[in-house]
Amino acid sequence: MAVDAISCGRFWKYVITAIVTIGSVFIAEESAAAADAQMAPNTKIFDELRFGASGSIQTGHDHEAGVFPEVEVLFNPFGYNPTDGWKDQLLRPRIHLGTSIGTSDSAATQVFTGLSWTLTHSNGIFTEVGFGGTVHTGNLDDWTERGPMLGCRLLFHEYAGVGYNFDKHWSLMAQVAHSSHANLCDGPNAGMTRAGLLVGYKF
């Protein structure tokens, strides 16, 4: 009788433990699903399209003539939400991919990509910085050519901008962008510095 009682007690102990374990797993899965469902509306792969133009703000031999048409796409795989607090906005950068097209012999065409951090303020103004890399078609080290001597085909690319959101779709941003190799490869490092305006459409 005592042995049967002990065995019965252990049996029910195992049953209760199994029920609690299964219930815990079920609750955890439901919580994760709810979190994913809550996050899903803010997670958009194709988030924003920008287009505009810029011009060189360098002087002398390093100046690039002409206007640079620009097109940029921002992707949002990390769930950036402009209505979140500033800490959450900084923790969820977007990915940018774009091009700046040279329209003269001394101007380089760039294709760039990297991460963008955007802080949206309550009055509609936003500030943004980006960092990544670029590949370009410019002059590397030939002093007889026009335009800046850039040393390397692959460069760092960073920018800073300030803009205004007219509504939930349209915005305008002024930015300054710079590309150089930070003296990490052989050759000259004049760099490219351009300033311009971009119109954005957020999907």
C-alpha positions in Angstrom: 0.0 0.0 0.0 2.8 2.4 1.0 4.7 1.5 -2.2 1.6 2.0 -4.3 0.9 5.4 -2.7 4.5 6.5 -3.3 4.3 5.4 -7.0 0.9 7.1 -7.4 2.3 10.3 -5.9 5.3 10.3 -8.2 3.0 9.6 -11.2 0.8 12.7 -10.4 3.9 14.7 -9.7 5.2 13.9 -13.2 1.8 14.6 -14.8 1.6 18.0 -13.1 5.2 18.8 -14.0 4.5 17.9 -17.7 1.3 20.0 -17.7 3.1 23.0 -16.2 6.0 22.6 -18.7 3.6 22.3 -21.7 1.6 25.2 -20.5 4.7 27.4 -20.1 5.9 26.5 -23.6 2.4 27.3 -25.0 2.3 30.7 -23.2 5.8 31.5 -24.4 4.9 30.7 -28.0 1.7 32.8 -27.8 3.7 35.7 -26.3 6.3 35.5 -29.1 3.5 35.4 -31.7 1.8 38.4 -30.2 5.1 40.3 -30.1 5.7 39.5 -33.8 2.2 40.5 -34.7 2.7 43.8 -32.9 6.0 44.5 -34.5 4.9 43.4 -38.0 3.2 46.7 -39.0 6.5 48.6 -38.5 8.7 46.2 -40.3 8.7 47.0 -44.0 11.5 45.9 -46.3 10.9 48.7 -48.9 10.2 51.8 -46.8 11.1 55.0 -48.6 12.2 56.4 -51.9 14.2 59.7 -52.2 15.2 61.7 -55.3 16.9 65.0 -55.8 20.2 66.6 -56.7 23.4 67.8 -55.2 26.5 69.8 -56.1 30.2 69.8 -55.1 31.1 72.2 -52.3 34.8 71.7 -52.8 37.0 74.4 -54.4 40.0 74.5 -56.7 41.2 71.4 -58.5 39.0 69.2 -56.2 35.7 70.8 -57.4 33.4 68.6 -59.4 31.5 70.5 -62.1 27.8 70.0 -62.8 24.8 68.8 -61.0 24.4 65.3 -59.5 21.0 63.7 -59.8 20.4 61.4 -56.9 18.1 58.5 -56.2 18.0 56.6 -52.9 16.0 53.7 -51.5 15.7 53.0 -47.7 14.8 49.6 -46.4 13.4 48.9 -43.0 14.1 45.3 -41.9 14.7 46.2 -38.2 11.3 47.8 -37.6 12.2 51.5 -37.4 9.1 53.5 -36.3 9.2 57.4 -36.3 6.7 57.5 -33.5 8.9 55.6 -31.1 11.2 57.2 -28.5 14.6 58.4 -29.5 16.4 55.4 -28.0 14.3 52.9 -30.0 14.8 55.0 -33.2 18.5 54.9 -32.7 18.5 51.1 -32.1 16.6 50.4 -35.3 18.6 51.9 -38.3 17.4 51.6 -41.8 19.5 50.4 -44.8 20.1 52.8 -47.6 21.1 52.1 -51.2 21.6 54.9 -53.7 23.4 56.5 -56.5 24.8 60.0 -57.2 25.3 60.5 -61.0 28.1 62.7 -62.4 27.1 64.8 -65.4 30.5 66.2 -66.4 33.9 64.9 -67.2 35.3 66.0 -63.8 32.4 64.4 -61.8 32.3 60.9 -60.5 29.3 58.7 -60.4 28.8 56.9 -57.0 26.8 53.9 -55.9 26.6 53.8 -52.1 25.1 51.8 -49.4 25.1 51.6 -45.6 23.0 52.3 -42.4 20.9 55.4 -41.7 19.8 56.6 -38.3 16.8 58.9 -38.3 15.4 60.9 -35.3 11.9 62.3 -35.9 10.9 65.1 -33.6 7.3 66.1 -32.6 7.2 69.3 -34.7 7.8 67.3 -38.0 11.5 68.1 -38.2 13.8 65.1 -38.4 17.6 64.7 -38.3 19.5 61.9 -39.9 23.0 60.5 -40.3 24.3 57.7 -42.4 27.5 55.7 -42.7 28.6 53.0 -45.2 30.7 52.6 -48.3 30.7 53.7 -52.0 32.2 52.6 -55.3 32.8 55.4 -57.8 34.0 56.2 -61.4 36.3 59.1 -60.5 40.0 59.9 -60.9 42.2 57.9 -58.7 45.7 59.4 -59.0 46.1 61.1 -62.4 47.0 64.8 -61.8 46.4 65.6 -65.5 42.7 64.8 -65.1 40.1 67.2 -63.6 38.3 66.6 -60.4 39.6 65.3 -57.0 42.2 62.5 -56.9 40.5 59.8 -54.8 43.2 57.1 -54.4 40.9 54.1 -54.2 37.9 52.8 -56.1 36.2 51.9 -52.8 35.6 54.6 -50.3 33.8 55.3 -47.0 30.6 57.2 -47.4 28.8 59.2 -44.7 26.2 62.0 -44.7 24.3 64.2 -42.3 20.9 65.9 -43.0 18.0 67.7 -41.6 14.5 67.6 -43.0 10.8 68.2 -42.6 7.9 65.8 -42.9 5.0 67.5 -44.6 2.7 64.5 -43.9 3.0 60.8 -43.3 4.3 60.3 -46.9 6.2 63.4 -48.2 9.3 65.0 -46.8 12.2 67.2 -47.8 15.8 66.9 -46.6 18.9 69.0 -47.0 22.1 67.0 -46.6 25.9 67.1 -46.9 27.6 63.8 -48.0 31.3 63.0 -47.9 33.3 60.1 -49.4 37.0 59.3 -48.8 39.2 56.4 -47.8 40.4 57.9 -44.5 44.1 57.3 -45.5 43.5 53.6 -45.3 44.9 52.9 -48.8 47.8 54.2 -50.8 47.4 57.3 -53.0 45.8 60.7 -52.7 42.7 61.3 -50.6 41.1 64.5 -51.8 37.6 63.0 -51.2 34.2 64.2 -52.5 32.0 66.5 -50.6 28.5 67.3 -51.9 25.5 69.2 -50.6 21.9 68.9 -51.9 18.2 68.5 -51.5 16.2 65.2 -51.5 12.4 64.7 -51.7 11.2 61.6 -49.9 8.1 59.5 -50.3 7.5 57.0 -47.5 5.3 54.0 -48.3 
